[in-house]
Amino acid sequence: MITRPNHSGQKLILMVVAIMVWFCSAIAWGSAPTDAQKAENAFFRGSHLLSRDNMNEALPALEEAVKLDPENQKFRRVLAVAYNNYGIRLSKDGKTVDGLRFLEKALGVEPEDKGIQTNFLSACVQSVAAPSEKISDTDKMYFLKKALIIDPNDAGLKKALAALLSNAIVAKGVGASDQNETRQLEQAFSLDPTNVKIKKNLSVAYYNLAIEKGKAGETQDEVDLLRRSDKLTPKDQTVEQALAKALSNLAVVKGKAGDLESQISLLKESLELSPNDPTTKKNLAGAYNNYAVADGNLSFSARVTNLENALKLDPKNQLTHSNLSNIMTKEGVKEYKSGQITKAISLLEKSLKHDPQNKAAQSNLAAVYHNEGLKHGEEGKHEQEIQFLNKALSASPDNAQIKTDLALAYNDYAVSLDKKGDVKQQINLLTKANKLAPDNKAIQENLTRVKQKETSKTTKNEPAAEGKK
């Protein structure tokens, strides 16, 4: 009769021997086992179980060894390889998520191991095409993000993660005010900026979030978001119309706060998007006007430019015409005082074109013409004197002194023509002088004398009457 070996007895003997070995070791040391001894025992136990392919018990034993002696490179290496090999096996068996998790654990133990990195990256790429029952999109995104930490320049990984991030948002609908979802789409766009679908999705997300901000009165945020949306999908009428309106609203806020430069900039941007909007045109014209008048640091030319810009948008605005007239009058007086006569006259004349009823412009222009006329008269330039004084009188028709000086200028010019014998011209000049100063005796006498001279000249030139035959 064949007798089978008594395995139970053998196992018992082995256990006894192991206990005795441990006991003797403990006696030799004279104390309980150290962490290093425990780690060594756990490692040997794990290695033994690993050789038998008992992963469920081998891995905890190896994990214990590393935990007890974390600096032991041999322990760490064996555990990393065990995780790696087990992860590959699980992936091949169709257990995609579990496989990736063990490969991730392998990297946690040996993060710089190129072989383990390659295996993990390969498993991540393969997981993208795996069906949802094998691995969810959430898990795919998680592992792809881990993979990009290892290889941040891998275009394929970037595109895959970008698509998953975008699709996840689209699947549940882009939240109108969900900033987290918007950030997720921003991340997708940063990974794959040429993806048209992602661009569109992000643009819609910005638009929806902007509308919510506008309803909450957060106008600056509304504008910022709509600008981003417009940049992603240019020429989208819905976005452009919303942005134009938001810019105008923000401009009002800036204007009330006294920030006129920002107000003008925002309204110009709004008008570019909506060129025919009459309200925006009028508001921008008003902003230009207010800026020109309010900012005391602006140069004269800058004030004029702003007011002229206002009139291009609102040509019939009398307030703007009046403001431009006043500014030109002030500058004209300044130029005259500095001796710039031509500039002064030009500015004052332009001032009256914008506001013919500007009394200051009228009186100052009349004074400049008057003074220039008198200067020419003193130099004996009577024609120029008369021209300037006539202009002075046009600017200030009721000025008695100008009338008197013009009358005298006509008189002086007429007297200067005595030697030329141009009696008709003298009569014409003296007649004008007499109308302006009817009480001036000298002008009356000169006019009488010249008329008599003309009569005498006419009599002498008449032919003698022939006698009757």
Secondary structure, 3 states (H helix, E strand, C coil): CCCCCCHHHHHHHHHHHHHHHHHHHHHHHCCCCCHHHHHHHHHHHHHHHHHCCCHHHHHHHHHHHHHHCCCCHHHHHHHHHHHHHHHHHHHHCCCHHHHHHHHHHHHHHCCCCHHHHHHHHHHHHHHHCCCCCCCCHHHHHHHHHHHHHHCCCCHHHHHHHHHHHHHHHHHHCCCCCCHHHHHHHHHHHHHCCCCHHHHHHHHHHHHHHHHHHHHCCCHHHHHHHHHHHHHHCCCCHHHHHHHHHHHHHHHHHHHHCCCHHHHHHHHHHHHHHCCCCHHHHHHHHHHHHHHHHHCCCCCHHHHHHHHHHHHHHCCCCHHHHHHHHHHHHHHHHHHHHCCCHHHHHHHHHHHHHHCCCCHHHHHHHHHHHHHHHHHHHHCCCHHHHHHHHHHHHHHCCCCHHHHHHHHHHHHHHHHHCHHHCCHHHHHHHHHHHHHHCCCCHHHHHHHHHHHHHHHHHHHHHCCCCCCCC
